[in-house]
Amino acid sequence: MYIRHFWLNKIEQLWQEKSIIWISGVRRAGKTFLSKAIKDAVYFDCELPRVRQMMASPEGFLDGFRKQRIILDEIHRLDNPSELLKIAADHYPDIQIAATGSSTLGVSSKFRDTLTDRKRELWLCPMLTEDLKDFGHQDIRHRFLRGGLPALFMAKHFPEKEFQEWADSYWAKDIQELFRLERRHSFQKFFELLMVQSGGMFEASSFASPCEVSRTTVTNYLNVLEATYVMHVVRPFHTHQAAEIIAAPKVYTFDTGFFCYYRGWDRLRQEDMGTLWEHFVLNEIQGQLQTRDIHYWRDKHGHEMDFILKPRGRQPIAVECKWAAGRADSKNIEIFLNHYPRASVLVVSHDIKQPYSRKAGRNIIKYVSLADCVAILQQ
């Protein structure tokens, strides 16, 4: 078993704050294996009928675990999962619980209470740079092509069948059980189109005809994909300036491997690296900072910055992703800085080993590695 030290440390830190941790993430992201690696924890698989019977009486179940750690894997399989967690938080604070699920808490009708102020949340993203170290396989191109789901990443041969099996399981276990959507063909068509177009601008009406559903249904499908972490909706950053795009979001798939699979790529060309690097940087920022509050910037003339973060009480930080630092487009950066002269700009590139800076008018642009980028954003 591979030990994912970054995530285990996160869990320990969160347990210092609250006794209940909600661990979420896409199917096969490694929630079960991570849970089983937690030190001194008793593991329960809530998919098993006998386990669900044990928890039919929450008090009777919890009475047997005073001052212990327990894992409740796939807790959404319980009839009323939030009841057990609420009772544990309010009346059994000496029991540390880590509960896992594939979606954000509260998107399913089964969760009648979102446990506000009673829990901490951990979003287990596809494999980060820290995970590559733990898995002993730091070839970034391999990570791009195979993606960040551990089983697919470590497969001996290219796991083509496993990608399709994942999609089938996602429909059956996440979509049907949590949302009970109909029209599987339409949903899967939409899913595949988004995968192929990942990183592009999203307009719901353009998907309605090929998916044979209404614009409203397309929007509902996207909400479901976002709630289950399969798609990330990156909305435009703006301050209502006349030249800025203010409404059209961009949509990114959760994983580079699925992006490659649905595009039919079985090997990578040099021209593919830029968009894959952009996806990987987004995943790294999301996982390290545990946030989806990430935007992009674009004006009506097509000038664009990949990602914008706006820390509370501070000026925006723009992140421009370039596989090679020498390919950074200074014109886009300069135009963005004309709109936001007090903003910070980071150009994050794969080939930067030592950070450096360049002047752009009155501004300083920092050229950094991904690790340095994350460190700056965490300050």
Phi, psi and omega in degrees: 000133177276135181264119182264087190298321181303312184286323177296322176295322177300316180299315180298320179296318181292325178293341174289340183261316180219156181277345181248128175238131175258113180259116181238169181156165184295161176305134177070019174288344178111021182297317182294313181294323176297316180298318181291342179272355180290131186294133173060034180250143177265126188261135175229130177262107185287357173284343182276130181303320182295328178290319178296326177294321178301328186262008180300325174250100184304317181295317179298323179290312186290333179301336183273004186227037178300134177057038178232173174250134177228148178250126176247092185278137182056050187295340180296349177286345175289155180295321181220074186297325182292333179297314181298316182292322179294316178298318180297315182294321185275327189239351180227057184294347179276357176259124177266124185239134170243116180250141183242151176196166185270351186230174173293144183295130176104351181283340179261147178295343178294332181269095184277351178218127181273006172061039178306132179067007179250356188216168166238152183244143176231121179261111180276101181279165168306161193310129176268178176302320179298324179292324179301323177296315182294327180274357176065031184214090189258020177284108186295330179292322176298317178296321178298311188286318181275337184086187188249014171275120191309316183296321180285323179298320185267001181301144183295320179239165181303121191274059185301314180295325182293327176298315180290322178298323177298314181298319178295317180293322178300316178296313186289317189262329181263306185290311183289317183287322185269325189240340177054046177286151174258181176058065180304318182301315182294317180296315182292326176297316178298316178303313182292319179297318179295321178300314182294323184264014186307135181092357181264171177291144183248129173225114189303320185297334181287345179262345187298312183293309180296335180265354177060042177220173180280165177299323179297319179294321177301315179297321178296317177301316180296321178299321178294315180296323178289319181296331180262014175067014182276331174232144178247122180266112181257111187268156184290141171271135180198165172232034177062030173286148189302326186273356188270146167286129186239350187238319190288118177276167167250148182236128180243139171291157183288345192208135180295328181298318179289326174302312179294318183299313183285344172271355178080021181272128172246359172207159187254138173260163181301324182288349177275343192292327184297310181291326177292322176297319178300315177298318182293319178297317178301314179299319181295316179296316180299314182290315182291319182267350182054053181216149169247007181278066182234137183236177170232167178233139179206140174256175186285357176259005176091003176283137192214148170240137190299304185223143177233130172244140182236087177299146182301128177076010182231167178286156181296151175243120179262136178241117178253123186261123177223126178302319176240130186300328183291350182264006180295134183269103183293335181295314177301318181296315182296320180292320175300317181290336173295326178280324185228074186295343180262002179287159172259147179233127175244125171260113184253123186228151180292329188265012178267119177260325181236124182295149176211170183230154174223151180272142172228092187066240178270357186257159176248125176259128180262130176255118191222162170283170179296319179298317179292323176302310180298318180299320179293317181293334181278349182291000000 
